[in-house]
Amino acid sequence: MLRFDQVEQHFSSGPTVRIPDWQAARGEHWLVLGPSGGGKSTLLHLAAGLLSATTGRVSVADVPLDTLRGRTLDRFRARHVGLVFQTLHLVEALTVRQNLALAQYLAGLPVDQARISALLEHLDLPGQAAAYPRRLSQGQAQRVAIARAVLNRPALILADEPTSALDDHNCERVLSLLVDQAAACGATLVIATHDRRLASRIPHRLEIGAAA
């Protein structure tokens, strides 16, 4: 499902990020562990096609991302990859329901209001469907971001430090939501974190760090 082959990412300032040859099979759940600044977020951006590897190749669902460009890459990402980043990037001018509908529209899919309603119900958000993001609590906004990430039933779900700022109770809740929704989609789940509380719940681990 997700494969890295001889991948390095060079930056004009800062260390080169070298990622071990690695593959995550369909439906597997992985933690990407390492220190702050060690390349965890870079790995997720490469997996999502938001960065192009300086050397090597990243493939998702057997498709090398370096063979996709522009709108084709954007459409592929919208259909096959769900993203939950530290900055949630909800559109402030749209309601919760409209934010979710936008995710389907950008993927070139018909807007499925029944699917949206079912997800909002499952994530305990039906009362917030008509709310704007600024009216949501942090936890509600995070659940909306998770709903958006899984809405199109992606093959790959990527989450960047989803629990680092949470207490133990909310850490467990967010992790359970991610694991349960990934299982419901049959998706590969990759969580980049330095939060060791997650270790007992996720079976596979990849340790990375920056190298000069």
N, C-alpha and C positions, 0 to 999 in steps of 0.2 A: 504493500500500500504506500508506504513512505520509505524512500531510499536515498541515502547520501553516499556518493562515491568520490573519494579523494577531494573533498570540498575544503577550500580555503577562502576566507573573505579578508581582503586587504582594505585598510582604511588609510586616508591621507594623514590622519593623526590617530595615535593609539595603536595597540598591538594587533597583529594578525590573529584572526580566529581560525583555528584548525579544528575541524570536526572529524572524529573517527569515522571510518567506513561503518555504516549502520543501516539497518532496515527494521521497520516496524510493520508487522503483518496486520491484515484487516482484523479489526475487533480487539487488538491488543491495547493495553493501557500502559503508558510510560511516564516516568518522571525524568526530566532533564535537570540534573543537579549541578551546582557549581557556585562559586563566589559571585558576588555582585561585580559586574564588568567582565565576567568570564566568558561571555558569548552566548548565554542562554537565549536572550531576546533575538540575537542575530540568527540563531538556528531557527527560531519560529518564523522570523521574517523571510528567511530563505525557503522554508517549507511552504509558506503561503505565496511565494512568488513576488513578495514585496521588495525583495532584494535579489539581484542576480549574482550567483557565485562568481568570484574572480577566477577561480580554477575549480575543476571538478564538475559534478552533475548532481542535481536534485531531481528526483522523480516522484510524482504523486499518481497513484492508480495506473502505474506503468507508463505515464506520460512524462517525458523529460520537460521540465518547466522552461528550459532554455530554448525549446522549439516553439514556444508560444509568445506572442507579442500583442501589445496594445489591448484592444477590445476583446480579442480572443482569449488572452490571459485573464482579463477581468471577468469574463463570462465563466471561464473554467473555474476560477477561484470562487465565484459566487455560488456555483452549483455544487462544487465538490469539497470546499473547505469552509469550516465554521471557525470564526475567530472570536476569542474573548481576551482582549488586551487590558492592561492596567487602566488606560484611558478608554472609557467605554464607547465614545464616539456616537452617542445617540443624537439624532437630529432634533435640536431644541424646538424648532418650529413645527414639528409633527407630534401627534399623539403617540402613545405606546402602540396602538393598533396600526397607525399609519407607518411607524418605524418598521414594524414587522412586515407590512405589505410592501414597503419599499425594498426589503431584502429579496422578496420573491420577484418583484418587477426587474430589479437589477440583474437577476439570474436568468431573465428571459422566460420566467415561468408564469402561468396564470396565478393571479392572487386567489388564494384559497382561504376564505374567511372562516370556514369550519375548522381548518387546521390551526389557524391563528387562535380561534376561541378555545380550542381544546388545549393548546399549549398554555395559554394564559390561565386556564382553569387548573391545569396540572401543576403549574408553578405558583399557585395561590395568588394570582394577579388579576382575576376577572374584574375587580372593582377599579382597577387602574387603566383599563383599556382606553378610556377617553382622556386620561391625564397626560399632561406634558411632562417631559423629563425633569424639569426644574421642580416639580411638585412631588417627586418620588424621593423616598429615603434611599440611602446608599445601598441597602440590601435589596430594595425593590428594583433599583436601576440595574444592579448586577444580575438579578434574575431576568430582567428584560433582555440584557445583553446575552445571557445564556439561551433564552428563547430564540433570539435572532440567530444565534450561531447554529442551532439545531433545526431551525424551521424548514430548511430545504433538504433535510435528511442527508447531510454531507457524509462523505466517506472518511473525512479526517477532521477532527476537532482539535484546535490549538488554543491553549490557555496560558497566559503569561502572568505569573505571580498572582493568581486569583484569590489567595488566602493570606498573603503576608501581613495585611493590615487588620486582620480579623481576630477576634477572641476565639477561644476554643469552640464554643457553641456554634458560632457562625461559620467558622472554618469547616466544621463537620457538615453543616448544612450545605454550603456551597460545593464542597467536594462530592457529597452524595448526589446533588443535582447534576453535576458534570458526569459522574460515573453512570448514573441512572439514564440520563439522556443519551450518552454515548452508546450504552447497551441497547436502548430502544431503537437507535439508528443503525446498529451494527457497525459503528464507526470506530476507527482508531483514535485514541485519545492521547495527546501529548501535552503534559503540563510542565512548563519551565518554572522552577522555583528554587529558593534556598530554604523553604519551610519544611523542616524535617518531620513535622507532625503528619505529613502526608505519606510517609514512607510505609506505614503498616497497611495502607489501603490500596497501594498501586504496586503491582507485582514486578514490573520491569523498570530498570534504572539505567540511565546513561550519564556518566560523569564527564563534564567538559570544563575547560579552563583556557584562558588566553595564553598565547605564547608569543614572545617578542620575535 
